[in-house]
Amino acid sequence: MSDIALLAQNFLLLFMESAPWLLLGLLVAGVMHELVPISMLQKHMGSASAGAVGKAAVIGAPLPLCSCGVIPAAVGLRRSGASKPATVSFLVSTPETGVDSVSVSYALLGPLFAIVRPFCAIISAIYAGMMVKWFDKEASATSNESPATPAEAPQSCCSSKPAVEETSSSCCSSKPAEPVSTPSCCSTEKAQPTPASTSSCCDSESSSASHANKPGFTDKVAAIWQFSSGKLLIDITVWLLIGLALAAAIQTWVPTDFLTSWGDGLVAMLVMAVIGIPMYICATASTPIAVGFLSAGLSPGAVLVFLLAGPATNISTMGMIAKEMGKRTLMLYITSVMSASILLGYTLNLLVSHFSLQSWIALGQSTHEHGEISPIYALCAVLLGALMIRNGWQALQQKMTKSSQASCCH
């Protein structure tokens, strides 16, 4: 098989393996966007405090979202009011571990990695979030601002412009309300009590209409679907495909012997971090690869670097961070993931050596063959591909319509 054919096969397999998790991430993002109150997100994750960063790390750790599925979920959190530090903390902890990856780690790597992996994921997530808080001044300044928009900000009763909107319209009034009738605490004239003007003859009708316009369950499901499969998917599609292509290229042209030839010291950890950062791999799928690395002679610490840096970062995630939170946040994110994973890797090597924990590491055998894709994965890949094609076709039609309208106007 030629290299191009192997590259295409690896890309297709990666797309199929990531499709269910990406769809799950889109669903989680849609649910959060439509059903989770913004006030609650702002309360727990809206600030840049250490508590918000810690909550984001703990909330993200058990979620079964991989490095692809966390992207739409994080975008949904950010656009719903989460601060930069809290969003970064969520982005690190969620793909690095999960309830599914912990069980796979116990089965394939033994109890040591099953315990260390989620603990290190939370620690590295908090560290990354605090790095953004400390060194991204824009994030700190934004978090101190009031979340209320100008339209939602309360109007002062002594404003230079009278607030006439509330009393200037009535569905039964034939004449517009006079501005002078607007009560003001700064008015020189005593406002006349007008009980009738404070109530509309259509109050009962407007109340019933408001109740009737309240979205029901079907409307909420439709809104979740439109947001998840529409705007949110459009925003991440380009970087998602770039990340998958790069991951397929690494799998095609970077042999495992290249990674294991660096030993088990600092150089090995740096190589594992540099290779793991652009890779597009989830926490569960990285576990069988870690088994191969351990079998080839890599130290537990170097393998931990790969298990942390690989799922936490990839081209898609980095592109999303640069777009949503800026390049400074992206640089802090990469630096934090690299430094935290290497430091934790060294710590693990020291613990294993000092307490003789080698017996806690059991190299199992993966029963998953990379070339075998279940029908569910294939169906999810078809659905995801169809949604991407639909969005691309709609965008092309809109562009052609605008172009034709512009040409006919000249």
C-alpha positions in Angstrom: 0.0 0.0 0.0 1.4 3.4 -1.0 2.0 6.1 1.6 -0.9 8.3 0.2 -3.3 5.4 0.5 -2.2 4.6 4.0 -2.5 8.3 4.9 -6.1 8.3 3.6 -6.9 5.1 5.4 -5.5 6.4 8.7 -7.5 9.7 8.2 -10.7 7.8 7.6 -10.2 5.5 10.6 -9.4 8.5 12.9 -12.5 10.3 11.6 -14.7 7.2 12.3 -13.2 6.7 15.7 -13.7 10.3 16.7 -17.2 10.8 15.3 -19.3 9.4 18.2 -17.3 11.4 20.7 -17.5 14.6 18.6 -21.3 14.1 18.3 -21.5 13.6 22.0 -19.5 16.8 22.6 -21.8 18.7 20.3 -24.8 17.4 22.1 -23.3 18.4 25.5 -22.6 21.9 24.2 -26.1 22.3 22.8 -27.7 21.2 26.1 -25.4 23.6 28.1 -26.2 26.4 25.7 -29.9 26.0 25.7 -30.8 24.5 29.1 -28.0 25.5 31.6 -28.7 29.0 33.0 -26.0 31.5 32.2 -26.2 32.7 35.8 -25.2 29.3 37.1 -22.2 29.1 34.8 -21.2 32.6 35.8 -21.5 31.7 39.4 -19.3 28.5 39.2 -17.1 29.2 36.2 -17.6 32.8 35.3 -14.8 34.2 37.5 -11.1 33.7 37.2 -10.8 32.7 40.9 -8.9 29.6 42.0 -12.3 28.1 43.1 -13.8 28.5 39.7 -10.6 26.9 38.1 -10.8 24.0 40.5 -14.5 23.5 39.9 -13.9 23.4 36.2 -11.2 20.8 36.6 -13.3 18.6 38.8 -16.4 18.9 36.6 -14.4 18.1 33.5 -12.5 15.1 34.9 -15.2 12.4 34.9 -16.8 13.5 31.6 -16.3 10.9 28.8 -15.3 13.4 26.2 -12.1 13.0 24.2 -9.9 15.7 22.7 -12.4 16.1 19.8 -15.6 16.1 21.9 -14.3 18.6 24.4 -13.9 21.3 21.7 -17.6 22.1 21.2 -18.3 21.6 24.9 -15.6 24.1 25.8 -16.8 26.6 23.1 -20.3 26.3 24.5 -19.0 27.0 28.0 -17.0 30.0 27.0 -19.8 31.5 25.0 -22.2 30.9 27.9 -20.1 33.0 30.3 -17.2 30.9 31.5 -13.9 32.7 32.2 -10.7 32.0 30.3 -9.0 30.3 33.2 -12.0 28.1 34.0 -12.4 27.2 30.3 -8.7 26.3 30.0 -9.0 24.2 33.1 -12.0 22.4 31.7 -10.1 21.9 28.4 -7.2 20.2 30.1 -8.9 17.9 32.6 -11.8 16.7 30.4 -9.8 14.9 27.6 -6.9 13.8 29.9 -9.1 11.5 31.9 -12.7 10.2 32.2 -14.6 7.3 33.7 -14.0 5.2 30.6 -10.2 5.9 30.4 -9.8 5.1 34.1 -11.3 1.6 33.7 -9.2 1.0 30.5 -6.1 2.2 32.4 -6.7 -0.3 35.2 -7.2 -3.1 32.8 -4.2 -2.4 30.5 -1.7 -0.5 32.7 -2.5 -1.6 36.2 -3.8 0.2 39.4 -1.0 2.7 39.5 -2.0 4.5 36.3 -5.7 4.1 37.2 -5.0 6.2 40.3 -2.3 8.6 39.1 -3.9 9.5 35.8 -7.1 11.3 37.0 -5.2 12.9 39.9 -2.5 14.3 37.6 -5.2 15.4 35.1 -6.9 17.6 37.8 -3.6 18.9 39.0 -2.4 19.9 35.5 -5.8 21.4 34.7 -5.7 23.6 37.8 -2.1 24.6 37.0 -3.0 25.6 33.4 -6.0 27.6 34.6 -4.0 29.5 37.2 -1.2 30.2 34.6 -3.8 31.9 32.4 -5.2 33.8 35.4 -1.7 35.0 36.5 -0.2 35.8 33.1 -3.1 36.7 30.9 -4.0 40.2 32.0 -6.9 40.4 29.6 -8.5 37.3 31.2 -8.2 38.9 34.7 -9.6 42.2 33.4 -12.5 40.5 31.7 -13.4 38.4 34.7 -13.7 41.6 36.8 -16.2 43.2 34.5 -19.9 42.9 35.1 -21.5 40.2 33.0 -24.5 42.4 32.4 -24.8 43.9 28.9 -25.5 47.5 28.4 -29.1 46.6 27.5 -29.4 44.7 30.8 -27.7 47.2 32.9 -30.1 49.0 35.3 -31.0 52.5 34.3 -30.5 55.3 36.8 -33.6 57.2 37.8 -31.6 60.4 37.5 -30.4 59.7 34.0 -30.1 62.6 31.6 -32.4 60.8 29.2 -35.9 60.0 30.5 -36.8 56.3 30.4 -40.1 56.5 28.6 -40.1 53.0 27.1 -42.1 51.4 29.8 -44.9 53.9 29.9 -44.9 55.2 26.3 -46.7 52.3 24.7 -50.0 50.6 25.2 -51.8 48.3 22.9 -55.1 50.1 23.6 -53.8 53.6 23.6 -54.7 55.8 20.6 -52.1 58.4 21.6 -48.5 58.0 22.6 -47.8 58.7 26.2 -46.3 62.1 26.9 -42.7 62.1 27.9 -43.5 64.5 30.8 -45.7 61.9 32.3 -42.7 59.7 33.0 -42.0 59.8 36.7 -38.5 60.8 37.8 -37.0 61.2 41.2 -35.2 64.3 39.9 -38.3 66.0 38.4 -39.2 69.4 39.8 -42.9 68.6 39.5 -44.6 66.0 41.5 -45.5 63.1 39.3 -49.3 62.6 39.2 -50.4 59.2 40.3 -51.8 57.4 37.2 -52.8 53.9 38.3 -54.5 53.4 35.0 -51.4 54.2 33.0 -49.4 51.5 34.8 -51.6 48.8 33.7 -52.6 47.9 30.2 -56.1 46.8 29.1 -54.3 44.0 27.3 -52.4 42.8 30.3 -54.3 39.6 30.4 -53.8 39.1 26.6 -50.0 39.8 26.8 -49.7 37.5 29.8 -51.4 34.7 28.0 -49.4 35.4 24.9 -46.2 35.3 26.9 -47.2 32.0 28.4 -48.1 30.6 25.0 -44.7 31.7 23.6 -42.8 29.9 26.3 -40.7 27.3 24.5 -41.8 23.7 25.0 -39.8 20.5 25.0 -40.0 20.1 21.3 -38.8 23.7 20.7 -35.9 23.2 23.1 -34.8 20.0 21.3 -35.0 21.8 18.0 -32.9 24.7 19.4 -30.3 22.3 20.7 -30.1 20.5 17.4 -29.9 23.7 15.4 -27.1 25.1 17.6 -25.1 21.9 17.8 -25.3 20.8 14.2 -25.3 24.3 12.8 -23.2 27.2 14.0 -21.1 25.3 16.5 -20.1 22.6 14.1 -19.3 25.2 11.4 -17.0 27.0 13.8 -14.9 23.9 14.5 -15.0 21.9 11.3 -11.9 23.4 9.6 -9.6 22.9 12.6 -11.1 19.5 13.2 -10.2 18.3 9.7 -6.7 19.9 10.0 -6.1 18.0 13.3 -7.2 14.7 11.9 -5.0 15.1 8.8 -2.0 15.9 11.0 -2.7 13.0 13.3 -3.0 10.7 10.3 0.3 12.0 8.9 2.0 11.3 12.3 0.6 7.8 12.4 1.8 7.2 8.8 5.3 8.5 8.9 6.4 8.6 12.6 7.4 5.1 13.7 7.2 4.0 17.3 10.9 3.2 17.4 11.6 6.9 16.9 9.8 7.6 20.2 11.4 4.8 22.2 15.0 5.5 21.0 15.3 8.5 23.3 15.5 6.6 26.6 13.6 7.5 29.7 15.1 10.8 30.9 14.3 14.5 30.2 14.9 14.2 26.5 12.4 11.3 26.3 9.8 13.3 28.1 10.4 16.3 25.9 10.1 14.2 22.8 6.9 12.6 24.1 5.4 16.0 24.9 6.4 17.5 21.5 5.0 14.5 19.7 1.9 14.2 21.9 0.9 17.9 21.6 -0.2 17.9 17.9 -1.6 14.4 18.0 -5.3 13.8 17.7 -6.0 11.1 20.2 -8.4 10.5 23.1 -7.6 9.3 26.6 -9.0 5.8 26.0 -7.3 5.3 22.6 -3.9 6.5 24.0 -3.9 3.7 26.6 -3.1 0.8 24.2 -0.3 3.0 22.7 1.1 3.5 26.2 1.2 -0.2 26.7 3.5 -0.4 23.6 5.7 2.4 24.9 6.1 0.7 28.3 6.8 -2.7 26.6 9.5 -1.0 24.5 11.3 0.4 27.5 10.0 3.8 28.2 9.7 4.8 31.9 6.3 5.3 33.6 7.0 9.0 33.8 7.6 9.4 30.1 4.5 7.4 29.3 2.5 9.6 31.7 3.7 12.7 29.7 2.3 11.1 26.6 -1.0 10.2 28.4 -1.4 13.8 29.6 -0.1 15.9 26.7 -1.5 13.7 23.9 -5.2 13.9 24.7 -5.1 17.5 26.2 -3.7 19.1 23.0 -4.0 18.8 19.3 -4.2 21.1 16.3 -8.0 21.4 16.6 -7.9 22.4 20.2 -5.1 24.9 19.7 -6.9 26.5 16.8 -10.1 26.8 18.8 -8.2 28.4 21.7 -6.5 31.0 19.5 -9.9 31.9 17.9 -12.0 32.0 21.1 -9.5 33.3 23.7 -6.4 34.7 21.9 -2.9 33.8 21.1 -1.5 34.7 24.6 -3.9 32.2 26.1 -2.9 29.6 23.5 0.8 30.0 24.4 0.1 29.7 28.1 -2.0 26.6 27.5 0.8 24.8 25.6 3.4 25.9 28.0 1.3 24.8 31.0 0.5 21.4 29.5 4.1 20.7 28.6 5.7 21.8 31.9 3.0 20.1 34.1 3.2 16.8 32.2 7.0 16.7 32.4 7.0 17.7 36.1 4.4 15.1 37.0 6.3 12.5 34.9 9.4 13.1 36.9 7.4 12.9 40.1 6.0 9.6 39.1 9.4 8.1 38.3 10.6 9.2 41.7 7.6 7.6 43.4 8.0 4.4 41.5 11.7 4.2 42.3 11.4 5.2 46.0 8.5 3.0 46.9 9.2 0.2 44.5 5.8 0.4 42.7 6.8 -1.6 39.6 4.4 -4.3 40.7 1.5 -1.8 40.4 2.1 -1.6 36.7 0.6 -4.4 34.7 1.0 -4.5 31.0 -2.2 -5.8 29.5 -3.0 -6.5 25.9 -5.5 -4.3 24.0 -8.3 -6.3 22.4 -9.2 -3.4 20.1 -7.8 -3.6 16.6 -7.3 -0.3 15.0 -8.7 -1.4 11.7 -12.0 -2.8 13.2 -14.7 -0.2 13.3 -18.1 -1.1 14.8 -21.3 -0.2 12.9 -22.2 2.4 15.5 -18.9 4.2 14.8 -19.5 4.0 11.1 -23.0 5.3 11.4 -21.8 8.2 13.5 -19.1 9.0 11.0 -21.7 9.1 8.2 -24.0 11.4 10.2 -21.1 13.7 11.1 -19.9 13.8 7.5 -23.4 14.5 6.2 -23.8 17.4 8.6 -20.4 18.9 7.5 -21.4 18.5 3.9 -24.8 20.1 4.5 -23.2 23.1 6.3 -20.7 23.5 3.6 -23.4 23.4 0.9 -25.5 25.9 2.7 -22.5 28.2 3.1 -21.7 27.9 -0.6 -25.3 28.7 -1.5 -25.3 31.7 0.7 -22.1 32.9 -0.8 -23.4 32.4 -4.4 -26.6 34.3 -3.5 -24.7 37.2 -2.1 -22.5 37.2 -5.1 -25.4 37.2 -7.5 -27.2 40.0 -5.6 -24.0 42.1 -5.6 -23.5 41.6 -9.4 -27.1 42.5 -10.3 -26.8 45.8 -8.3 -24.0 47.0 -10.5 
